Amino acid sequence: MRWSLFADVDQRDVDAVLAAARRRQFSKGDTVFYEGDPGSTLHLIDRGHVAVRVLTPMGETATLRVLGPGDYFGDLAVISPAPRSATITALDAVETLSVHRGVFDELRHRHPSVDQVLLEAVIQEVRRLSIALLDALYVPVPKRATRRLVELADLYGASADRGNIVVPLTQEDLAGLTGTTRQTMNQILMELSAAGIVSLARGRVVVEDLDALRARAR
């Protein structure tokens, strides 16, 4: 199954959801929606990568997550209508399948197992937030940073050719994902670079030794 969201849903009901979806295309740098916008659609990522960003109380923009093919966002909009809780920005050419809340409601009446999709979305989000909270409270910053880099290497490496894996994110983005400052992130990256695990370039990090990076993330 392309999207884990549908893992426990009858294939006929999955087909009904996908048949009702609208294909959307976004260019690099496009904003899918802004934090505070009305929420009305679920997006299934078919191609490309997006950044999930929020405005902090200090007025800065922080990157919370990076999502790729097989991931989804906007699920809360079809569960409980509310303003969008984050801004979604395309990091490269992105295609999504979007399902409007009204369409989802109609499908739920005709295909009761579609409710399992919404339940699974809530379950996955609760699990993710629980892991993120434990990570933030009990894992040292250097290890958190390497874990985020491993996750990103896996995300971008899935579509990469042989050799090194390019993670096209800025150090500021990586700091937001790690929950630290840009200065601290820079120090960690410089140490990894000195060890030959990564190399640094403007606006991206190149993972040269994924096995060594995984070892540091354990």
C-alpha angles and dihedrals in degrees: 000000000000094000119043087210089078098044095115099033125104110259092234090057091046089053089051091054094047092046089057093048124106118221112233128189128203131184124223109288095019118135113230090193139334131242106267095027116131110271119227111135142063115217124207111198111229098167137007135014135280134196122226107215136177136189111246124219087256091060095253127127116241127192109224103176144358117217130195142176112330093026126103140201138190093049093136089062091068094043102046120001112236139133115290111273096210144019116253117209128184111239092191137348105326134191122188137177107226126199119194119226092241091054090047091053091053091048091051090058093049097037111032094187089068085080085071088065091059093044091050090051091055093045093050092048093049091050092048093049092048091053092045091051093051089047093052095046103041112018118086116243097248092054092045089053094051091047091054090048091051090051091050092046089053091047096050095032092062089075098031128106122233121304131030123010118231116214103194098204131115123242087249089057091048091049090054092049090050096043096238140102125282090242092056091045090052091053092051092048092048090054091049089047092051088053091053093243096116138009124214131226135162109295096353147064122218115212106214101170111032094172092057090047091052090050091056091048094058 
